[in-house]
Amino acid sequence: PGFPSVQWLPTEYVPSEAVSPETQWSTYGKIGRRLGSELETLDAHLAPFNNVSPAIAVDLLDDTWFEAVGSLDLLVCANTLHVTPWACSEALFEGAGEVLRPGGQLLVYGPFKVNGDYMGADGGEGNRKFDAKLRDTNVEWGLRDVGELERLADYAGLERKRRVDML
């Protein structure tokens, strides 16, 4: 319901027959057929919607990144904050405060900690290991705590509307 004209294909596992987006996520993993680049992939999936601008790659460490995107009703940041320095988290929220129109929303997706605790159906063990691997790869990477991000949002004049726990 609500997605009849859009075909969502999982990144890593392709089901033998069509499934709903909800079932697809829980059964097959990430949604999205990979194309030449992440931007091309996003644009292809969003093509059926006439009110969506083409995806734009930005460098969050460029102090003027938000000037490239203009004024927005929705800004989506997916699977980014845990594989970037903390300064990128700061810049994302600061820039979002600049580019979002009144009533606009910032959607941030990825693995996070809540009150310092790792979350997940396995009691957070998988995310604890993932966080350790990230930090071993780069000392500036790692799962961010929702509370720390909320402080950045408050400073930027953004208010959290809802948090959705992924299982």
GUKE-234909 format. One record per residue (C-alpha): residue in one letter; z, x, y; residue number from 1. Coordinates in Angstrom, 1 decimal. Example, Ala and Ser with C-alpha at 12.3 -4.5 7.8 and 13.67 -1.06 7.14 Angstrom:
BEGIN
> A	7.8	12.3	-4.5	1;
> S	7.1	13.7	-1.1	2;
END
This chain:
BEGIN
> P	0.0	0.0	0.0	1;
> G	-1.0	1.3	3.4	2;
> F	-3.1	4.2	2.0	3;
> P	-6.1	2.6	0.3	4;
> S	-8.7	4.4	2.3	5;
> V	-7.2	7.9	2.0	6;
> Q	-7.3	9.9	-1.2	7;
> W	-4.4	12.4	-1.5	8;
> L	-4.8	15.1	-4.0	9;
> P	-1.9	17.4	-4.9	10;
> T	-2.2	21.1	-4.1	11;
> E	-1.1	22.5	-7.5	12;
> Y	-1.5	19.8	-10.1	13;
> V	-4.2	17.2	-10.1	14;
> P	-3.3	14.0	-12.0	15;
> S	-5.9	12.5	-14.3	16;
> E	-5.9	9.2	-12.5	17;
> A	-4.9	7.9	-9.0	18;
> V	-1.2	7.7	-8.2	19;
> S	0.7	6.5	-5.2	20;
> P	1.7	9.1	-2.6	21;
> E	5.4	8.6	-3.5	22;
> T	4.8	9.0	-7.3	23;
> Q	2.4	11.9	-6.6	24;
> W	5.1	13.9	-4.8	25;
> S	7.8	13.3	-7.3	26;
> T	5.5	13.9	-10.3	27;
> Y	2.9	16.5	-9.2	28;
> G	4.4	18.4	-6.3	29;
> K	2.8	19.1	-2.9	30;
> I	0.2	16.7	-1.5	31;
> G	-3.0	18.2	-0.1	32;
> R	-6.2	19.6	-1.4	33;
> R	-6.7	23.2	-0.2	34;
> L	-9.9	23.8	1.8	35;
> G	-11.0	27.0	3.6	36;
> S	-7.8	27.2	5.7	37;
> E	-4.6	25.2	6.4	38;
> L	-6.2	23.8	9.6	39;
> E	-9.3	22.6	7.8	40;
> T	-7.1	21.0	5.1	41;
> L	-5.0	19.2	7.7	42;
> D	-8.1	18.0	9.6	43;
> A	-9.7	16.8	6.4	44;
> H	-6.7	14.7	5.4	45;
> L	-6.3	13.3	8.9	46;
> A	-10.0	12.6	9.5	47;
> P	-9.7	8.8	8.7	48;
> F	-7.4	8.4	11.7	49;
> N	-9.2	8.1	15.1	50;
> N	-6.0	8.8	17.1	51;
> V	-5.3	12.3	15.8	52;
> S	-6.4	15.5	17.5	53;
> P	-7.7	18.4	15.5	54;
> A	-5.0	20.7	14.1	55;
> I	-4.3	23.7	16.3	56;
> A	-2.7	27.0	15.2	57;
> V	-0.1	28.3	17.6	58;
> D	2.0	31.4	17.9	59;
> L	5.5	30.2	18.5	60;
> L	6.5	33.6	19.8	61;
> D	3.9	33.3	22.6	62;
> D	5.9	31.9	25.5	63;
> T	3.0	29.6	26.5	64;
> W	2.1	28.2	23.1	65;
> F	2.8	24.6	24.2	66;
> E	0.2	24.8	26.9	67;
> A	-2.5	25.0	24.2	68;
> V	-1.5	21.6	22.7	69;
> G	-1.1	19.6	25.9	70;
> S	0.9	16.3	25.9	71;
> L	1.7	14.7	22.5	72;
> D	3.2	11.7	21.0	73;
> L	3.9	13.5	17.7	74;
> L	4.3	17.1	16.9	75;
> V	4.5	18.1	13.2	76;
> C	6.0	21.4	12.0	77;
> A	5.9	21.8	8.2	78;
> N	7.2	24.6	6.0	79;
> T	7.4	27.1	8.9	80;
> L	11.0	27.6	10.1	81;
> H	12.3	29.3	6.9	82;
> V	9.5	31.9	6.9	83;
> T	9.7	32.9	10.6	84;
> P	12.3	34.6	12.8	85;
> W	15.0	32.4	14.4	86;
> A	13.2	32.9	17.7	87;
> C	10.4	30.6	16.3	88;
> S	12.9	27.8	15.8	89;
> E	14.1	28.2	19.3	90;
> A	10.6	28.2	20.7	91;
> L	9.5	25.2	18.6	92;
> F	12.3	23.0	20.0	93;
> E	11.9	24.3	23.5	94;
> G	8.2	23.7	23.5	95;
> A	8.6	20.3	21.9	96;
> G	10.8	19.4	24.8	97;
> E	7.9	20.3	27.1	98;
> V	4.9	18.7	25.3	99;
> L	6.3	15.4	23.9	100;
> R	5.7	12.4	26.0	101;
> P	8.5	9.9	26.5	102;
> G	9.2	8.3	23.1	103;
> G	7.3	11.2	21.4	104;
> Q	8.7	12.7	18.2	105;
> L	9.0	16.0	16.6	106;
> L	8.8	15.9	12.8	107;
> V	10.1	19.1	11.1	108;
> Y	9.6	19.4	7.3	109;
> G	10.9	22.1	5.0	110;
> P	13.9	23.2	3.0	111;
> F	17.1	23.3	5.0	112;
> K	20.8	23.7	4.6	113;
> V	23.2	20.9	5.6	114;
> N	26.6	22.1	6.9	115;
> G	26.0	25.4	5.3	116;
> D	25.4	23.9	1.9	117;
> Y	22.2	24.2	-0.1	118;
> M	20.7	20.9	-1.0	119;
> G	18.7	19.7	-4.0	120;
> A	18.7	17.7	-7.2	121;
> D	20.1	20.8	-9.0	122;
> G	23.1	21.0	-6.7	123;
> G	21.2	23.3	-4.3	124;
> E	20.9	26.2	-6.8	125;
> G	17.1	26.4	-6.5	126;
> N	17.3	26.5	-2.7	127;
> R	20.1	29.1	-2.8	128;
> K	17.8	31.3	-4.9	129;
> F	14.8	30.6	-2.7	130;
> D	16.9	31.5	0.4	131;
> A	18.0	34.8	-1.2	132;
> K	14.4	35.6	-2.0	133;
> L	13.3	34.9	1.5	134;
> R	16.0	37.0	3.0	135;
> D	15.1	39.9	0.6	136;
> T	11.5	39.6	1.7	137;
> N	12.3	39.6	5.4	138;
> V	15.8	39.7	7.0	139;
> E	14.7	37.3	9.7	140;
> W	13.7	34.6	7.3	141;
> G	15.8	32.1	5.5	142;
> L	16.8	28.4	5.2	143;
> R	18.0	27.1	8.5	144;
> D	21.0	24.8	8.9	145;
> V	20.2	21.3	10.2	146;
> G	23.2	21.6	12.5	147;
> E	21.8	24.7	14.2	148;
> L	18.5	23.0	14.6	149;
> E	20.2	19.9	16.1	150;
> R	21.8	22.2	18.7	151;
> L	18.4	23.5	19.6	152;
> A	17.1	19.9	19.8	153;
> D	20.0	18.9	22.1	154;
> Y	19.3	21.8	24.4	155;
> A	15.6	20.8	24.6	156;
> G	16.5	17.2	25.4	157;
> L	15.5	15.8	21.9	158;
> E	17.6	13.4	19.9	159;
> R	17.6	13.3	16.1	160;
> K	16.4	9.9	15.0	161;
> R	16.6	10.3	11.2	162;
> R	17.0	12.8	8.5	163;
> V	15.3	12.2	5.1	164;
> D	16.6	14.1	2.1	165;
> M	13.8	15.2	-0.3	166;
> L	14.7	15.2	-3.9	167;
END
